[in-house]
Amino acid sequence: MATDPLHGGPTPSPNPGADPVNVLAPKAPGQPSHDDHDTSGPPAAEVIVRGYEEDVYDAKTVLSVPALVVFFFVLAFGITTAVFLVLAPARVDPAAHPQAQARNKPPLNERLARTGRGKEIDQPRLEPLKLREGESRAITRPELSVKAGNSPELHPEDLIPNKDQHPELFVSGKDRIGLDKTLSLGDDALKALFKSSAPPIPADASVTAVTGANAGRGFGKAEAVSPKLPEVAAPKKDAPAPPKDAKGGKS
């Protein structure tokens, strides 16, 4: 406890109801303070009249924090973009063909649309190469319809021949038999219905021989038979010379 230098006794406390040991201790009722960490002065008059400290905040101060974050983000992004556009050297590929560069400049949807039935590249486009809305290639962009040029993704269950998915296969009429009636025919009726112009192959040959009918694979010990090479005539040898007699003449 501090000592009063004038009277020789303890220094009187500025707040008689407070704890003489700890000035930050809770105070007695009826002695409000404008700040729990500062006991140097009384609170404002309106606080004493109200009886409590009003819990409010400044909306401008709170909203200024995210506004400053967005401002500095845009500023940093703009400065970085300007630095790369102005100071970064443009990369020019000397080996790039000018016609190839001009062909690759159109948007991706336009380049993908070149492939398709009846298009510049007359063949089906792969299923993952999808035309999407907008210029972004994000997968969140919705895909265009099949009529717009996208290849349909078919699953095995989509190819099951039933009347619900493929009703045209079950229509019977002139010179036409539905699939259900075709499957109910016997072997002789099917042979008469589906005639082949190729000469018939013996049954054993079609099983064991390596042909296009069995995808180049025979059954069992089938082997590919190599064609017989033409025989080449042997060269004629010269006739032996007649023996000579003792005098060096011919016998």
Secondary structure, DSSP 8 states (H G I E B T S, - for coil): --B-TTTSSB---SSTTS-SS-TTS---TT---SBTTB-SS---HHHHHHSS------HHHHHHHHHHHHHHHHHHHHHHHHHHHHTS-----TT--HHHHHHT-S-HHHHHTTBSTTSSB-S---TTS--BSSS---TTS-B--GGGT------GGGG---TTT-GGGG--BTTB--HHHHHT--HHHHHHHS---S----HHHHHHS--GGGTT--SSS----------------------B-TTSSB-
